[in-house]
Amino acid sequence: MKIGVLGTGMVGQAIAGRLVEAGHTVMIGSRTSNNTRAAAWVESTGPKATQGTFADTARFGVLIFNCTSGVVSLDALKMAGETDLNGKILIDLANPLDSSGGLPVLAFCNTDSLAERIQKAFPTVRVVKTLNTMNVKVMINPQLLPGHHTVFMSGNDPDAKSVAARILGDLGWKQESIIDLGDITTARGTEMLLPIWLRLAGALGHTKFNFHIVVGESSKQ
Ligand SMILES: NC(=O)c1ccc[n+]([C@@H]2O[C@H](COP(=O)([O-])OP(=O)(O)OC[C@H]3O[C@@H](n4cnc5c(N)ncnc54)[C@H](OP(=O)(O)O)[C@@H]3O)[C@@H](O)[C@H]2O)c1
């Protein structure tokens, strides 16, 4: 599949690289067409990798990943352009973290989420929020951790969530590890895991961990 990855940071590069390894053709997108991080990634990845602007990348991809800084993701998506995003699946893994003063804090939460803001700004885009609750090394290589652990998913479109689940499979995720939380408003819950995620990273002293939801028998019957 032709996939556009918006974002040239470590997450964009890691996701894009893993997707190429899984057989996809990937363009990585930036504010500029000649971003040097993207150029180095293309050079080291080979013929299935290209770079472009956010707009080039939205045009290229049948499916799009949002790997931009969460507090400016709406700006990046506006640069990508509504026309080229319309109707497409957008996998949003960004967190709206404000890192301007010490430990990052969510720029907004409780009654709102980045995923909802994206869905509201681009009503025909099929937004799926997933992968935002773990470190990038775990995202692209869940086998890094022993046993079962969880990846959450939120979105309004069931078909888009099925496609996103297949893409998670390409990244190495077992289908039974996915918990579909429901519509896009449920992304409030996963974005609000970031404060505890950050404190776990502090307490454990590293980022090689993930959430694992243990589910018992339902008592409703
Ligand atoms: N690090 C992790 O393990 C992890 C885990 C879960 C989720 N995430 C999320 O993944 C996302 C990417 O993280 P990252 O550390 O790889 O990169 P980042 O530094 O958060 O974002 C880099 C991207 O944001 C774009 N950007 C920066 N300022 C912009 C602006 N004013 N307007 C438009 N675009 C702008 C950059 O564009 P240029 O290419 O033009 O520079 C670049 O492509 C974040 O939302 C983060 O919360 C990260």
The ligand as a Gaussian input file, in Angstrom:
#p B3LYP/6-31G(d) Opt

LIG

0 1
 N        8.593000       9.517000      21.151000
 C        7.752000       8.532000      21.369000
 O        8.165000       7.417000      21.752000
 C        6.281000       8.749000      21.144000
 C        5.368000       7.810000      21.612000
 C        3.995000       8.001000      21.375000
 C        3.572000       9.107000      20.652000
 N        4.505000      10.022000      20.218000
 C        4.036000      11.178000      19.440000
 O        4.608000      11.111000      18.135000
 C        4.636000      12.422000      17.560000
 C        5.980000      12.639000      16.880000
 O        7.002000      12.676000      17.849000
 P        8.534000      12.946000      17.401000
 O        9.317000      13.077000      18.648000
 O        8.948000      11.960000      16.371000
 O        8.474000      14.322000      16.608000
 P        8.110000      15.807000      17.043000
 O        9.372000      16.536000      17.263000
 O        7.098000      15.810000      18.124000
 O        7.412000      16.323000      15.682000
 C        8.164000      16.430000      14.525000
 C        7.299000      16.829000      13.364000
 O        6.436000      17.933000      13.698000
 C        6.529000      18.900000      12.648000
 N        6.328000      20.248000      13.160000
 C        7.022000      20.871000      14.164000
 N        6.575000      22.149000      14.300000
 C        5.604000      22.322000      13.381000
 C        4.761000      23.417000      13.052000
 N        4.846000      24.597000      13.699000
 N        3.858000      23.247000      12.058000
 C        3.756000      22.066000      11.409000
 N        4.531000      20.989000      11.674000
 C        5.447000      21.117000      12.643000
 C        7.943000      18.761000      12.138000
 O        7.987000      19.276000      10.814000
 P        9.359000      19.290000       9.956000
 O        9.467000      17.914000       9.403000
 O        9.106000      20.334000       8.932000
 O       10.462000      19.634000      10.914000
 C        8.163000      17.266000      12.203000
 O        7.761000      16.635000      11.013000
 C        4.355000      13.395000      18.718000
 O        3.032000      13.867000      18.622000
 C        4.509000      12.541000      19.968000
 O        3.666000      12.965000      21.030000
 C        5.826000       9.870000      20.464000

